[in-house]
């Protein structure tokens, strides 16, 4: 687990270094990045299932882009692959595990859960993807009235509880340790310099493109409206999302178990999800993620997992479970 120093509630905590050895610290941080990217992508997919069909442009069509929920989720999948490739180049095992939902905020900095799209969840995603300076009310660049109003709205929607950490801050630490490891020229490691560009691109894409998209969701612009859209009655057809519940489970006996007869369908979606992860894991271990194994994983995601999730959302259930 990542450990953080105490914060005043407005400023995200600082990552506490566990290992003085830069190699060990780099492996630790990259493993955390894999879990975070995994957590983000399933949350964005879950949110996409909740969005009403009239807002198809917000949902997306399945390609990787920064202007739809599914598109951003696909890009997070690519991020997950890139950081796992760094792990394998560091001679560490790939990591496709993730923590259970909901997260425990006293242990983990990201207070994330599987939930329908809402004003608060949009604020959470805005904050997580943003550069640390963008939502700082004391930053001179944010001194104008419009920026102050927007920042106050985001922070107000988040409430007084724990803040999610900025993803880019973690990648900043990873890049620092990666530079240390490259400079150390450790025997047995391949050339890692190309990962600097890849991780820098991931950081930039999150802080610029993903942040801009979630800002448009929060302000209502993405729905062709203003922030008042989130004040509508959820039963109103113009309200962006269906209430599909939060953190459901396909496991029988779970406190948030999806009711029958839909639990079996959710379980089928889980099986496809696990098959996808298994194919990706084998591909990463064998260096064949860009070959047949990668294509099969994508096929499971597009032809089975996504349609099942979309169908379950229409029933008030969801495709992802929380074992």
LUMVEX-271236 format. One record per residue (C-alpha): residue number from 0; x negated, y, z negated. Coordinates in steps of 0.001 Angstrom, whole numbers, plus 500000, padded with zeros to 6 digits. Each point is the difference from the previous one (the first is absolute). Last residue first. Example, Ala and Ser with C-alpha at 12.3 -4.5 7.8 and 13.67 -1.06 7.14 Angstrom:
BEGIN
num | px | py | pz
1 | 486330 | 498940 | 492860
0 | 501370 | 496560 | 499340
REM end
This chain:
BEGIN
num | px | py | pz
322 | 515519 | 489693 | 504633
321 | 501190 | 503426 | 501210
320 | 501839 | 499423 | 503254
319 | 499938 | 501721 | 503344
318 | 502855 | 499498 | 502436
317 | 502616 | 502209 | 498407
316 | 503619 | 499856 | 498834
315 | 502963 | 502305 | 500534
314 | 501368 | 497889 | 502834
313 | 498826 | 502418 | 502696
312 | 496584 | 499936 | 498336
311 | 499916 | 496229 | 500364
310 | 500301 | 500305 | 503773
309 | 497165 | 502534 | 500241
308 | 497763 | 497830 | 497837
307 | 500762 | 496906 | 502061
306 | 499339 | 501896 | 503234
305 | 496650 | 501291 | 498588
304 | 498743 | 496646 | 498724
303 | 500910 | 497858 | 503001
302 | 499084 | 501316 | 503449
301 | 497812 | 502967 | 499064
300 | 498155 | 498786 | 496905
299 | 499753 | 496380 | 501099
298 | 498746 | 501103 | 503430
297 | 497419 | 502291 | 498387
296 | 498591 | 497063 | 498045
295 | 499957 | 497842 | 503131
294 | 498131 | 502698 | 501912
293 | 497416 | 500272 | 497219
292 | 499480 | 496261 | 499942
291 | 499627 | 499904 | 503798
290 | 497223 | 502578 | 500105
289 | 499317 | 503403 | 498426
288 | 500108 | 498534 | 496480
287 | 497478 | 497348 | 501034
286 | 497041 | 500742 | 497714
285 | 500339 | 496634 | 498256
284 | 500765 | 501262 | 496509
283 | 502025 | 502923 | 501326
282 | 502020 | 497766 | 502317
281 | 500680 | 497484 | 497259
280 | 501274 | 502789 | 497750
279 | 502090 | 501533 | 502782
278 | 501667 | 496665 | 500757
277 | 500726 | 499416 | 496314
276 | 501390 | 503516 | 499576
275 | 502379 | 499494 | 502924
274 | 501055 | 496596 | 498680
273 | 500681 | 501630 | 496623
272 | 502243 | 502606 | 501617
271 | 501750 | 497370 | 502092
270 | 500713 | 498023 | 496835
269 | 501215 | 503142 | 498266
268 | 502463 | 500686 | 502815
267 | 501366 | 496472 | 499550
266 | 500366 | 500735 | 496280
265 | 501979 | 503135 | 500849
264 | 502316 | 497881 | 502135
263 | 500417 | 497544 | 497130
262 | 500752 | 502880 | 497612
261 | 502811 | 501208 | 502256
260 | 502602 | 497443 | 498904
259 | 499378 | 500645 | 497185
258 | 498918 | 503007 | 497994
257 | 496551 | 501591 | 500350
256 | 498184 | 499401 | 496721
255 | 499177 | 503077 | 497938
254 | 499693 | 498189 | 496646
253 | 498396 | 497028 | 501827
252 | 501916 | 496739 | 499535
251 | 499543 | 498864 | 503589
250 | 497157 | 501819 | 501710
249 | 501004 | 502165 | 502972
248 | 499253 | 503132 | 498015
247 | 501162 | 503601 | 500218
246 | 497766 | 502941 | 499041
245 | 502559 | 502753 | 500559
244 | 503517 | 499923 | 501377
243 | 501228 | 500228 | 503582
242 | 501603 | 503420 | 499587
241 | 500310 | 501049 | 503635
240 | 497883 | 502896 | 501165
239 | 500032 | 503379 | 501768
238 | 503223 | 501609 | 498727
237 | 501891 | 501078 | 503142
236 | 502553 | 497198 | 499660
235 | 500922 | 501286 | 496537
234 | 500059 | 497143 | 497476
233 | 496672 | 501192 | 498601
232 | 501795 | 503279 | 499119
231 | 497915 | 502782 | 501483
230 | 497241 | 501688 | 497991
229 | 497244 | 498294 | 502028
228 | 501251 | 501733 | 503136
227 | 499561 | 503323 | 498185
226 | 496286 | 499806 | 500782
225 | 500698 | 501171 | 503560
224 | 501364 | 498213 | 503050
223 | 498883 | 498345 | 503221
222 | 499268 | 496780 | 498118
221 | 496211 | 500446 | 500214
220 | 500442 | 503579 | 498768
219 | 501596 | 498812 | 496749
218 | 497312 | 501627 | 497838
217 | 498968 | 496672 | 498482
216 | 500065 | 498150 | 503314
215 | 498001 | 502750 | 501691
214 | 497452 | 499880 | 497161
213 | 499823 | 496238 | 500478
212 | 498976 | 500495 | 503615
211 | 497429 | 502723 | 499263
210 | 498391 | 497853 | 497272
209 | 499748 | 497046 | 502334
208 | 498315 | 502094 | 502687
207 | 497597 | 502124 | 497934
206 | 498931 | 498420 | 496714
205 | 500721 | 496454 | 501126
204 | 498394 | 500315 | 503425
203 | 496986 | 501768 | 498524
202 | 499339 | 497309 | 497404
201 | 500410 | 497226 | 502561
200 | 497696 | 501824 | 502438
199 | 497363 | 500410 | 497296
198 | 500317 | 496285 | 499253
197 | 499403 | 499040 | 503644
196 | 497145 | 502497 | 500463
195 | 498179 | 498790 | 496906
194 | 500740 | 496396 | 500967
193 | 497814 | 500398 | 503093
192 | 496992 | 500522 | 497719
191 | 500230 | 496579 | 498368
190 | 497139 | 498248 | 501843
189 | 500048 | 496440 | 498683
188 | 499160 | 499078 | 496398
187 | 497424 | 497339 | 499212
186 | 497475 | 502284 | 498336
185 | 501334 | 503237 | 498500
184 | 499017 | 503094 | 501977
183 | 500524 | 502262 | 496916
182 | 501084 | 502919 | 502219
181 | 502854 | 497921 | 501418
180 | 501112 | 499077 | 496472
179 | 499957 | 503622 | 498839
178 | 501886 | 501167 | 503109
177 | 502628 | 497359 | 499289
176 | 500220 | 501212 | 496390
175 | 500823 | 503538 | 501135
174 | 502410 | 498715 | 502665
173 | 501859 | 497928 | 497416
172 | 500268 | 502992 | 497658
171 | 501515 | 502117 | 502763
170 | 502282 | 497116 | 500924
169 | 501374 | 500038 | 496462
168 | 500602 | 503750 | 500167
167 | 501692 | 499571 | 503376
166 | 502666 | 497819 | 498440
165 | 501046 | 502812 | 497638
164 | 501009 | 498553 | 496648
163 | 503654 | 499498 | 499173
162 | 500997 | 502367 | 497197
161 | 501141 | 498614 | 496654
160 | 503304 | 501412 | 498723
159 | 501074 | 503650 | 499903
158 | 502194 | 499931 | 503057
157 | 498997 | 498980 | 503515
156 | 502805 | 502107 | 501468
155 | 498720 | 503033 | 498081
154 | 496479 | 499458 | 501306
153 | 501300 | 499937 | 503574
152 | 502335 | 502988 | 499518
151 | 497340 | 502047 | 498196
150 | 497576 | 499329 | 502854
149 | 502590 | 501134 | 502560
148 | 500863 | 503186 | 498115
147 | 496316 | 500855 | 499503
146 | 499291 | 499390 | 503673
145 | 502893 | 502241 | 501088
144 | 499015 | 502769 | 497559
143 | 496414 | 500271 | 501218
142 | 497173 | 499046 | 497609
141 | 499361 | 496528 | 501426
140 | 496613 | 500782 | 501572
139 | 498941 | 501517 | 496647
138 | 500344 | 496531 | 498398
137 | 501713 | 500423 | 496627
136 | 503212 | 498276 | 501140
135 | 497988 | 496881 | 500946
134 | 502138 | 498008 | 502405
133 | 497668 | 500267 | 502995
132 | 496757 | 499851 | 498002
131 | 500059 | 496271 | 499186
130 | 500546 | 499083 | 503655
129 | 503435 | 498504 | 500290
128 | 500897 | 496322 | 500549
127 | 500989 | 499233 | 496397
126 | 501789 | 503328 | 499463
125 | 502092 | 499767 | 503160
124 | 500774 | 496337 | 499248
123 | 501257 | 500904 | 496533
122 | 501980 | 502958 | 501299
121 | 501644 | 497712 | 502574
120 | 500832 | 497549 | 497198
119 | 501584 | 502841 | 498025
118 | 502116 | 501319 | 502869
117 | 501137 | 496474 | 500828
116 | 499065 | 497084 | 502237
115 | 501118 | 496730 | 498494
114 | 497688 | 498373 | 497474
113 | 497124 | 497538 | 499729
112 | 497857 | 501368 | 497197
111 | 497054 | 502309 | 499456
110 | 498622 | 501787 | 496976
109 | 496480 | 500048 | 501364
108 | 497481 | 500484 | 497209
107 | 499935 | 496424 | 498759
106 | 499950 | 498917 | 496377
105 | 502340 | 502398 | 498205
104 | 501970 | 500431 | 503225
103 | 500949 | 496300 | 500161
102 | 500938 | 499454 | 503619
101 | 503517 | 498842 | 500899
100 | 499237 | 497826 | 501856
99 | 497385 | 497278 | 499678
98 | 496411 | 500703 | 500907
97 | 498560 | 499297 | 503402
96 | 498041 | 497204 | 501594
95 | 498564 | 500179 | 503501
94 | 496373 | 500127 | 498866
93 | 497165 | 498906 | 502268
92 | 497153 | 498231 | 498174
91 | 496796 | 501936 | 499438
90 | 496922 | 499766 | 502237
89 | 499860 | 503818 | 500307
88 | 500923 | 499535 | 503655
87 | 503026 | 498029 | 498738
86 | 501055 | 502883 | 497787
85 | 499524 | 502499 | 502820
84 | 502277 | 497895 | 502198
83 | 502536 | 500039 | 497186
82 | 499890 | 503795 | 500016
81 | 500723 | 500029 | 503733
80 | 502819 | 497444 | 499842
79 | 501851 | 501847 | 497259
78 | 499576 | 503215 | 501977
77 | 501536 | 498267 | 503031
76 | 502935 | 498947 | 497843
75 | 500246 | 503602 | 498772
74 | 500310 | 501016 | 503660
73 | 502868 | 497544 | 500379
72 | 501672 | 501506 | 496917
71 | 499599 | 503482 | 501517
70 | 501741 | 498823 | 503154
69 | 502744 | 498269 | 498030
68 | 500694 | 503213 | 498105
67 | 499861 | 502229 | 503057
66 | 497871 | 502884 | 501315
65 | 496463 | 498780 | 499308
64 | 499929 | 497241 | 502598
63 | 499364 | 496264 | 500258
62 | 502742 | 498421 | 502079
61 | 503015 | 498280 | 498492
60 | 502893 | 502156 | 501176
59 | 500211 | 502669 | 497326
58 | 502199 | 500554 | 496945
57 | 499867 | 503802 | 500187
56 | 500906 | 499944 | 503702
55 | 502827 | 497581 | 499212
54 | 501713 | 502543 | 497760
53 | 503564 | 498992 | 500926
52 | 499006 | 496480 | 498908
51 | 499999 | 500949 | 496337
50 | 496675 | 499736 | 498163
49 | 499786 | 497147 | 497468
48 | 497923 | 497642 | 502144
47 | 497477 | 502790 | 500550
46 | 499555 | 500374 | 496232
45 | 499123 | 496313 | 499760
44 | 497469 | 500394 | 502804
43 | 498443 | 503023 | 498274
42 | 499821 | 498093 | 496723
41 | 498461 | 496963 | 501716
40 | 497352 | 502214 | 501606
39 | 499137 | 501858 | 496832
38 | 499438 | 496911 | 497871
37 | 497707 | 498417 | 502577
36 | 498013 | 503216 | 500358
35 | 499727 | 500159 | 496204
34 | 498915 | 496391 | 499631
33 | 497366 | 500359 | 502722
32 | 498761 | 503257 | 498457
31 | 499536 | 498270 | 496641
30 | 497807 | 497400 | 501701
29 | 498031 | 502852 | 501589
28 | 499461 | 501585 | 496580
27 | 498650 | 496819 | 498413
26 | 497760 | 499161 | 502955
25 | 498576 | 503525 | 499923
24 | 499394 | 499848 | 496243
23 | 498135 | 496716 | 500353
22 | 497843 | 501404 | 502805
21 | 499399 | 503329 | 498255
20 | 498642 | 498326 | 496823
19 | 501084 | 502362 | 497236
18 | 503192 | 497980 | 499722
17 | 503344 | 501031 | 498484
16 | 500301 | 503584 | 501244
15 | 503042 | 501783 | 498628
14 | 502279 | 501355 | 502717
13 | 501139 | 503516 | 499180
12 | 503574 | 500615 | 498946
11 | 502357 | 501993 | 502210
10 | 500446 | 503684 | 499081
9 | 503439 | 501244 | 498963
8 | 500657 | 497613 | 497119
7 | 497055 | 501191 | 497921
6 | 497919 | 496974 | 500880
5 | 498262 | 497280 | 498020
4 | 497151 | 498172 | 501697
3 | 500849 | 497202 | 502356
2 | 499461 | 496280 | 500120
1 | 500373 | 497993 | 503209
0 | 501088 | 496454 | 499385
REM end
